[in-house]
Amino acid sequence: MHLRRLPFMLKRSAFLGLIGLMTVQATVVQAQKAPSITSISPTSAVAGGPAFTLTVLGKGFTSTCKIRWNGFDRTTTFSSTTKLLASIPVSDIQTTGTASVTVQKPSSPLSNAKTFTITSPPPVADPAIAFTRGGSLRVMNADGSNQTSLTSYTVGRPAFSPDGMRIAFMAGSGAPQGAGLYTMNRDGANLNRVRPINYFFSLSASVDWASMPDGVDRIAYIDQDGFGSDYHVLLTNLAGTELLVVASPNGGGGCTSPTFSADGKTLYYLGYSGPSGSISGDIIGVRYEGTLGNLVEVGRDSWVYGVADSALRSMTTSADPLFFSSIAASRTGRKIVIGAHRLSNSLLAQDMFVLDLDNPTAVTQLTNTSSVSEEWPAWSPDGAKIAFSTKIGSYWTIATMLSTGGAVTNLSNNATSLNHYQPYWRR
């Protein structure tokens, strides 16, 4: 080799070496560039839901990329340089919270992360309380969720069937088959008019439903039904082929608020005139004695319970007596909850009282308010709580409290002028 060419050759070799080094560095830089995620689909799922396929869109994807869920690889399918798919198993979405979704490419930094949300499952529709909203029939779960409208027409106080699958109510002329006593499934299906009625006023139209000792389901309801201008307690089977006048007021007045005992053997109701002469309303009980035509009046107020002068009687005959407006018999024992107000107070200032039929000398007063009313009480199936209608803030709502008294819980959380009235708790 000619010595004169050596410097040139050394320079050339150095130059070529520099070019090679730059190529290697560029390759390294290119290999280290991370893939990026622009979106994921879906972005959420319900806790406890089924397995699903997650779609990840972005750029810089290769066939060696893996979708990661909270840092762990998931089975990944390469679709294109901008799309990957991953199989997400049920075990990944068992609890509520969030998951971090990323893409890992070998010898490259981790991609940016996208958040996947795991939401709580919606409340299961389990109608436990029926009530009226602005006159129409609604149902809701025992915690106030899943409020569902069943009618667009006006109804009275509803009642669940003993098995909780159907609802009975009285409705006015706006009902599909005209004014009458109706039943329907608790989801609003299979509407059936059991019997027509002659008169309907939603705030006094109440019913109750029981399986009686002869094994026949019957509904007690209120109507004039051709027997005069006063309200009467009537009893019918579900086919409407029976009709028994349980109570017909004497000398004017009327009857209201029929409610069956837990065993379906005794029917209680309020009577506003009769032998006791009470203007405040008597709690009257009639007992089934083997045949439907043999319903024996057990008594009125304390007379029913064999006590000559109970606390209840003294409250209804005092100088400022209680005026009873609604009653409900408990489902687990011999207790009756009463909605009532003093004659000196407004009708819109009712309180609630509990009468123990086995200890009628003492009546428990649950509420004592002078300006707020607690009306239409109804027992929970276990007898531990009472649902009722009351005014909280500016609106009438359905609330609950313990059957021994205490704090009031706003259940239906009404925030409209469409009043929530007349609750009935499923057995």
C-alpha angles and dihedrals in degrees: 000000000000111000092221091064095051098086090049093049092049091050091048092050091049090050093050090047090053091050090051092049091051090050092052092048091049090050091051092048091049092049092052096054108115125228115246133219121218099176146348129213127238099023096194145020137189117260110258092020127137128282115273145181117258117210117208119193123192140097141279094046122153135183089262095058121116127203110226126209112202088337098312124110118247127199102279133197119202111223102164141323087281102039137057132172128208133189110231113198126216090252090067094063104039097115135036119261137076137299129206115231118200139158123232122200118188114262090007134102118261117271125246115280132248123200122236116197125215109201132199115263114257117255113277111244104251107154106214103154127043119196143150126261115194086338098307124110120257136171132202141176119268090261093053095257128126096034106190130184115226102177138030092202131074120274137173129237108318131217131202121232116251091261092047094235100107137038129218125204144151118246136190131235092290092072117107094255097032130256112342153109108290141186129197139167113273088252091056097258128125099031112195131180107220097186138348118249131213101214135024132189111164098214094055099032104102133158141185131199128209143163102238125213092264089063095251122126111228136178124219115207144160126251144136087230096177095302096107139291095298128086117262133193110241131186126205140166120242093263091056091232094118124063123177124177100221096178134014116181118240120229097358133310124087149241130254147159103048113196131174126224118245093265094046090238100108127048117201126194142160119260121192100198139018141092095341091056090217117156089191096070129264123236101229126190128199120191129210109239105187101292131054091236091056104070106153120206105237094196147274125283110317092358087073090061100044096249118125098208114014127174088256093056092049090052093053097046101040124112088266101032129191117254110213116217105169141004137190129192118224121249097223106039148359101295133120126200115210132201109207146148136202114256087236090059131069119269084241091064102069124156133198128244132182121216118198105211091205093052106030095161089082128051120191115220108211100184135023113187128147100198106027124066129217108199143171098021120200131186125237114237093258094044092238097113141031125214119206144157119259141155114257111181108325099336140068110240141168112260138173138211137173113279087241092055132254137119122009118234119204102227109173094032094212113197099172138077089250098102121227108223144160107026122196121190118217115243 
